[in-house]
């Protein structure tokens, strides 16, 4: 019995720990959807999909605790998608993303 319990514990992935991601979005006149990913322990990323008929100008702000926010500005053409990433100096414990998109 002890050997089977040990075998089950060894099968569990111990290193696969993900961090929580909070996304706050503000959309003005565009149809943009997002998917946030925990790419690595110090890299956060978000995929922006524009389902509208007009291009979108987006400002993405990544925050990880006490570090300075990483701000990225991207243009998402109509019907296209764009990946946006940010690398931090420390391990991410909780990632906060502010997404602000407007029509171009």
N, C-alpha and C positions, 0 to 999 in steps of 0.2 A: 504494500500500500504506500509506504513512504517513497519507494522508488518511482511509482507512477505519479505521485504528487510532484516530485522533483522534476520529472520529465515534462510535466505540464508547465511548470514554472519556467523551465529553460526555453520553452517554445515561445513565450511571450516576448514581444519586442520591447526591450528596455530603453533603447535609445530613440525611439520614435515619439518624441514629445513635441507637440505643436503649441503655439502660443495663440491666445485669443486676439481677434482682429475686430475692432469697432470702426464702422464706416458711417460718417455723417455726410449726407449729400444735399446739394442745393442745385436744382436744375431750373433754368430759365429759358423756355422756348425750345428745348431740345429733348429728344427721346434717347437718352443714354442709359445703358445698363452696365453693371459692373460685376466682376468676380474677383475677390481678394484671395491671395495665396500666401502661405508661409513657405517661401522658397528655401531659405536656410536659416540658421540660428541668428544671423545678423543681417539678413536681407528680406525686405518685404516687397511685395509686388501686387499690382492690381491690373486687371484687363478691362479696358473700356470698349464697349460695343455701341456704335451709333446706329440706331434703327430708324432715324428720322430722314427727312428729305434735305436738310441743311447741315452744313458742317458745324462742328462744335469746338469752341475754344475752352479748354479745361485747365484748371489750376488744381493740382493734387498736392496736398500737404501731408507728409508722413511724420508722426510724432512717436517717440519712444522714450518716455520718462524724462530724465533731466537733460538729455542731449538736445541740441538745437534742432528745430524742425527742418526736414529736407523738403524743399518746394520744387515741384516740377511743373512746367507749363507745356501742354501738348495740344495739337490740333487733331481732331478726329474727323476725317472726311465722312460724308454721308454714306451709309451702308458699309463702313469699314470698322476695323477694330485696331486698338493700339495697346501695347503693354508698357507699363510704367513701373520702374523699380527704384528702390532706394537702399543703400548700404549704410549700416551704422557701425560705430566703433565698438559698441558693446553688444552683448547678447540681448535679444528682444524678449521682454517678459510679457508686455501687452502693447500691441500696435494700434495706434489711433490714426485713421485716415480721414481727412476732410476733403471732399470732392465738390468743386464749384464749376459748373459748366454753363456756358451761355452760347447763344447762336452767334455765328460769325457774321 
